[in-house]
Amino acid sequence: MLLEQIRKVFDAGGLSSASIVATGWRFHVVVDTKAGGQVVLTRHSDNQVRFFSDPGTAIKLLHDVGFREITVDTKGWNAGQAELSSQ
């Protein structure tokens, strides 16, 4: 789901929570809908998952949308992979 769509659904009251999920050295945003589903934030350019190297950027984005409580899931975090990707 694009950021603009997440904003609209949030403003309409259709989202219940937001999470930042680590995958390797990157993070992505997952939001839960009140209907029981989950959606992932995607890039506008190609509709692929939007990844963040800095979780603070994702937190700011979700705060700007209106979320005041955000879960951060670091189970899949491996900061060492960033070094491998830059080589």
N, C-alpha and C positions, 0 to 999 in steps of 0.2 A: 504494500500500500504506500502510496506517495505521501510525503509530509503534508501536502495541502489536504489530502483526503483524511489523514489522521486528525488534523486540526478540525475539520468539519464534523467528523464523527464525534470527537471529544466535545466540541461545542454543543452538539445535539444531545449529549448525555449518553452516548452509546458505548463508551469505553469504561472499563472498570479498574484496570491497573496497567502499569508499564514496567518492563524489565530491560536491563542491559545485560546481555549474555556474552561471555567470553568464548572465543573459538581460536585456539592458538594464541597469537599475540594481538588479535583484533577483537573488536566488540561490535555487536549489532543490537538493534532495538526490536523487542517483541512487545506487542500490546494485546491485552485481553479484552474481548468485547463482552458486553453485558449479555449477549445472546449465547455465550459459552465458547466462542471460537477464539483463535489467536491469529494475529496478522503480524507480518514483519515489515519494517520500514525498507522501502526500495528506492533506488536511484531513479531520477526522472529520465535520464538519458537512455537507459536500456532496461529498466524495470528489474534489475538484478538487486540482490541484497546490498544495502548500503552499510559498509563497514567503517569503523572508526578505529584509528590507532590509539587515540586518547579517549578514555571513557568520560573524562570531564566534558568533552565536546558533546557527547551524547546526552549527558545529564543536563547540560545547558539547553539543548534542543528540546528535551522533554519538559523541562521547567518552563520554557517559553510557550509550549503548547498549553500548559496549565496543570500538569501533574505536579503534585507536591510530595508524594511518596513514591519512590522508585526503588525497585529491587535490583541488586547487582549480583549476578550469578557468575562466580569465578571458577566453577568446577572444571571447565575446559580451558582455563588460562594456562598458557605456556609462554612466558615472556621471552624465553630463550629463542623461540622461533623467529622473532624479529631480527635477531642477529643473522640467522640463516638466510632469511629472505633478502637481506641487504648485501649479501656476498655474491 
